Amino acid sequence: MNNKVTYWLDPLALQELVYVHSRSFVSNFKSNLEPAALEKLIYDEHIYIEKNELLEIIDASCKYTSFVPKGTGLELGAGCAAISVEIVKRYPKIKKIYAVEIVPEIVEFAALPLIEMFKLESTIIPVVGNFDKMKVSDDSIDFIVEFDSLHHSFDLMKTIAESGRVLKDGAQLIAIDRSHWNTSKRRRSELENQEYSHKFLRDRGMDENKRVTRADNGEHEYLLAEYIQAFKSAGFQKVEWIMLIDPTLSILKLSLISLISSKLRKNTKYHYIQTWPFQKLLLPVLFMRLLGKKKFGHFVSLPRKKNSKRFQAKTVIIATR
């Protein structure tokens, strides 16, 4: 254990969990890398997009919602704590934020170095913990943020209810995640029950003969409507959403491709396309592309660079307790 990390859970007890074990192999961040090189390595392994792209997402999410973090906060499924680091740098009224992540190695070898790199140890508390059972008091948190972590929840209602428990009345949770507008039960089952390859398991030190599905690894395909319903059922008084999209014709192409039977797309790069119907995207894309507007209804323009790994669509939900 690292005495600079807060442990809500015993790290040794977590190693038997598939979704922890599969993510527990990280680079040796103790190497003598320059700060910029170390930061890039952390981003490459845990964020998967460039830092400037993450900042664009954060800035757009806050600009087009009412989210202004201050006081004591909490990040769900924080991973390397990059979100905590960047919002603390942007919002000086944040006094403290708990960066909660269930994979000990990521907290110890990625989150902690990133926090120390920017000298934010007094503000960001790296925590090994479960976002379904957080060791903070009822009504004690001023805001919650999550980036691509709620879809890892095995019980969305339980996770969001726990967030509702710790938030103060009137406090906000901002969720920046993936979602489907609509998709069949068969398609969701197909995606979630897809088995990982022997190589995937072997590279992570797991039994390559064991059957491990994406669902076992915490990869779930939630609908936008399910997120909204979970927040409302947990007692959140106001739930709003926007969609950040790259307003190019390629997103319309992808929405049309998503209509093709998934069996025909199974072994192609289009297998995991999020299901956003063409008719929902057509007007927003044309309006923003042709007129140069930044927003159309729920849709916000967020162009991306060519060959970027960033998804062309990202859901942002702002829920008020």
C-alpha positions in Angstrom: 0.0 0.0 0.0 1.1 3.6 -0.7 0.7 5.9 2.3 -0.2 8.8 -0.1 -3.4 6.9 -1.2 -6.6 6.5 0.7 -7.9 3.0 0.7 -11.6 2.4 1.1 -10.9 -1.2 0.0 -8.1 -3.7 0.5 -6.2 -3.9 -2.8 -5.4 -7.6 -2.3 -9.1 -8.4 -2.1 -9.8 -6.8 -5.5 -7.4 -8.9 -7.6 -9.9 -11.7 -8.1 -12.4 -9.3 -9.8 -12.1 -9.7 -13.6 -12.7 -6.0 -14.3 -10.0 -5.0 -11.9 -7.4 -7.6 -12.9 -7.8 -6.9 -16.6 -6.8 -3.2 -16.0 -4.2 -3.8 -13.4 -1.2 -4.0 -15.7 0.2 -0.5 -16.2 3.6 0.9 -17.3 6.3 1.5 -14.8 5.6 5.2 -14.1 8.5 5.3 -11.7 10.9 5.6 -14.6 12.9 8.8 -15.0 10.7 10.4 -17.6 10.4 14.2 -18.1 7.0 15.5 -16.9 5.6 16.0 -20.4 6.6 12.5 -21.5 5.2 11.0 -18.3 1.9 12.8 -18.7 1.6 11.7 -22.4 2.3 8.1 -21.3 -0.5 8.3 -18.7 -2.9 9.8 -21.2 -2.0 7.1 -23.9 -2.7 4.3 -21.4 -5.7 5.6 -19.6 -7.5 8.4 -21.5 -6.8 7.1 -25.1 -7.1 10.6 -26.6 -4.8 13.6 -26.6 -4.8 16.0 -23.7 -6.1 18.9 -25.8 -9.0 16.8 -26.9 -9.9 16.0 -23.3 -9.8 19.7 -22.5 -12.1 20.5 -25.4 -14.6 18.0 -24.1 -14.4 19.3 -20.5 -14.7 22.9 -21.6 -17.7 22.2 -23.9 -19.5 20.1 -21.3 -19.2 22.9 -18.7 -19.9 25.7 -21.2 -23.2 24.3 -22.5 -24.5 23.1 -19.1 -24.9 24.9 -15.8 -22.0 22.9 -14.2 -19.7 25.1 -12.1 -17.8 22.9 -9.6 -16.8 24.3 -6.2 -16.4 23.1 -2.7 -15.9 19.4 -2.0 -16.2 17.1 -5.0 -15.9 13.5 -6.1 -14.9 11.9 -9.3 -16.4 8.5 -10.1 -14.2 5.9 -11.7 -11.4 8.4 -11.8 -8.8 6.2 -13.4 -5.6 8.3 -13.7 -7.4 11.3 -12.2 -6.9 13.5 -15.3 -10.4 14.9 -15.0 -9.9 15.8 -11.3 -6.5 17.4 -12.2 -7.9 19.5 -15.0 -11.1 20.8 -13.3 -9.1 21.7 -10.2 -6.8 23.7 -12.4 -9.8 25.4 -14.0 -12.0 26.0 -11.0 -10.1 27.6 -8.1 -13.2 27.4 -5.8 -12.8 23.6 -5.6 -11.4 22.9 -2.1 -11.1 19.1 -2.3 -12.0 16.3 -4.6 -11.9 12.5 -4.0 -10.7 10.7 -7.2 -12.3 7.3 -6.7 -11.0 4.4 -8.7 -11.3 0.6 -8.0 -8.0 -0.5 -9.7 -5.2 -0.1 -7.2 -2.4 -0.1 -9.8 -4.0 2.8 -11.7 -4.3 4.8 -8.6 -0.8 4.1 -7.3 1.1 4.3 -10.6 -0.9 6.7 -12.7 -3.2 8.9 -10.7 -0.8 9.7 -7.9 2.1 10.7 -10.2 -0.2 12.9 -12.2 -1.5 14.6 -9.1 2.0 15.1 -7.8 3.2 16.4 -11.2 0.9 19.4 -10.8 1.5 19.7 -7.0 -2.2 19.1 -6.2 -1.8 16.7 -3.3 -3.5 19.1 -0.9 -6.6 19.2 -3.2 -7.0 15.9 -4.9 -7.3 12.7 -2.7 -6.6 9.5 -4.7 -8.8 6.8 -3.5 -9.0 3.0 -4.1 -12.7 2.5 -3.7 -16.0 1.3 -5.2 -18.4 4.0 -6.5 -21.3 1.7 -5.4 -20.2 2.1 -1.8 -18.4 5.3 -1.0 -17.1 6.0 2.4 -18.3 9.6 2.7 -21.2 10.9 4.7 -24.7 11.5 3.5 -25.3 15.0 2.0 -21.6 15.9 2.2 -20.5 16.4 -1.4 -21.0 19.6 -3.5 -20.5 18.1 -6.9 -19.7 14.8 -8.7 -18.0 14.4 -12.1 -17.5 11.2 -14.2 -15.9 10.6 -17.6 -16.6 7.2 -19.3 -17.1 5.4 -16.0 -20.9 5.1 -15.5 -21.1 2.6 -18.4 -18.8 0.3 -16.3 -21.5 0.1 -13.6 -23.0 -3.4 -13.1 -26.1 -1.8 -11.5 -26.7 1.7 -12.9 -29.6 2.4 -10.5 -27.5 1.4 -7.5 -24.5 3.5 -8.6 -26.5 6.6 -9.2 -28.5 6.2 -6.0 -25.2 6.1 -4.1 -24.2 9.3 -5.8 -27.5 10.8 -4.8 -26.9 9.7 -1.2 -23.6 11.6 -0.8 -24.6 14.8 -2.7 -26.1 17.8 -0.9 -29.5 19.1 -1.9 -29.1 21.2 -5.0 -25.7 19.7 -5.8 -24.9 18.5 -9.3 -23.5 15.5 -11.0 -22.1 15.8 -14.6 -21.8 12.6 -16.5 -19.7 12.6 -19.7 -20.2 9.1 -21.2 -21.3 7.0 -24.1 -24.9 6.1 -24.7 -27.2 4.7 -27.3 -30.3 6.4 -28.5 -32.0 3.1 -29.1 -30.9 -0.4 -29.9 -32.4 -3.9 -29.7 -32.0 -6.3 -26.9 -30.3 -8.6 -29.3 -27.7 -6.0 -30.3 -26.9 -5.1 -26.7 -26.6 -8.7 -25.8 -24.3 -9.3 -28.8 -22.0 -6.4 -27.7 -21.9 -7.2 -24.0 -21.5 -10.9 -24.4 -18.7 -10.8 -26.9 -15.8 -12.8 -25.6 -12.2 -11.5 -25.4 -9.5 -13.1 -27.4 -6.9 -15.4 -26.0 -4.3 -12.7 -26.7 -6.3 -10.1 -24.7 -6.4 -12.4 -21.7 -2.8 -13.5 -22.0 -1.5 -9.9 -22.3 -3.2 -9.2 -19.0 -1.9 -12.2 -17.1 -5.2 -13.9 -17.1 -6.2 -17.5 -17.9 -6.5 -17.4 -21.7 -8.8 -20.5 -21.6 -11.3 -18.7 -19.4 -14.4 -17.2 -21.0 -14.5 -13.5 -20.3 -17.1 -11.3 -21.9 -17.2 -7.5 -22.3 -20.0 -7.4 -19.7 -17.7 -9.4 -17.3 -15.2 -6.6 -17.8 -17.7 -3.9 -17.0 -18.4 -2.8 -20.6 -22.2 -2.1 -20.8 -24.3 -0.6 -23.5 -26.8 1.7 -21.7 -29.4 3.8 -23.4 -29.7 7.5 -22.9 -33.2 6.9 -21.5 -31.8 4.5 -19.0 -29.4 7.0 -17.6 -32.1 9.6 -17.3 -34.5 7.2 -15.7 -31.9 6.1 -13.2 -31.2 9.7 -12.1 -34.9 10.4 -11.7 -35.5 7.3 -9.7 -32.6 8.3 -7.4 -34.4 11.5 -6.6 -32.5 13.9 -8.8 -34.9 16.9 -9.3 -33.6 18.0 -12.7 -32.0 16.0 -15.4 -30.8 17.6 -18.7 -28.6 16.3 -21.5 -26.6 17.5 -24.5 -24.7 15.6 -27.2 -21.3 16.7 -28.3 -20.9 15.7 -32.0 -18.3 16.3 -34.7 -20.6 17.9 -37.3 -19.2 16.3 -40.4 -20.9 14.1 -43.0 -18.9 11.1 -41.7 -21.1 11.0 -38.5 -24.2 10.7 -40.8 -22.4 7.9 -42.7 -21.8 6.1 -39.4 -25.4 6.4 -38.4 -26.4 4.8 -41.7 -23.9 2.1 -41.3 -25.3 1.3 -37.9 -28.6 0.3 -39.7 -26.7 -2.5 -41.4 -27.1 -5.9 -39.7 -24.4 -6.2 -37.0 -23.7 -9.7 -38.3 -22.4 -8.2 -41.5 -20.3 -5.6 -39.5 -18.9 -8.0 -36.9 -15.3 -8.2 -38.1 -15.0 -4.6 -39.3 -14.1 -1.4 -37.6 -17.8 -0.5 -37.5 -18.8 -3.2 -35.1 -19.0 -1.0 -32.0 -20.8 2.0 -33.5 -23.2 3.7 -31.1 -26.7 3.7 -32.3 -27.8 7.3 -33.0 -30.5 7.4 -35.7 -29.9 9.2 -39.0 -33.1 11.3 -38.7 -32.0 12.6 -35.3 -28.6 13.7 -36.5 -29.4 15.0 -40.0 -30.8 18.5 -39.1 -28.2 19.3 -36.3 -25.3 18.3 -38.6 -26.5 20.3 -41.6 -27.4 23.3 -39.4 -24.0 23.4 -37.7 -22.0 22.5 -40.7 -23.7 24.9 -43.2 -24.3 27.8 -40.9 -21.4 27.4 -38.6 -23.6 27.4 -35.5 -22.4 25.9 -32.3 -25.6 24.4 -31.0 -28.9 23.0 -32.4 -31.3 21.7 -29.8 -29.6 19.2 -27.6 -26.6 18.9 -30.0 -23.4 20.9 -29.6 -20.7 21.2 -32.3 -17.3 19.7 -31.2 -15.1 19.2 -34.3 -12.2 16.8 -34.1 -9.0 16.5 -36.0 -8.6 14.1 -38.8 -7.5 10.7 -37.6 -8.4 11.5 -34.0 -9.2 8.6 -31.7 -12.0 10.6 -30.0 -15.5 9.3 -30.5 -17.6 11.4 -32.9 -20.4 11.6 -30.3 -20.3 12.0 -26.5 -23.3 12.2 -24.2 -23.3 14.8 -21.4 -25.9 14.6 -18.6 -26.2 17.2 -15.9 -28.4 16.1 -13.0 -29.3 18.3 -10.0 -30.0 16.6 -6.6 
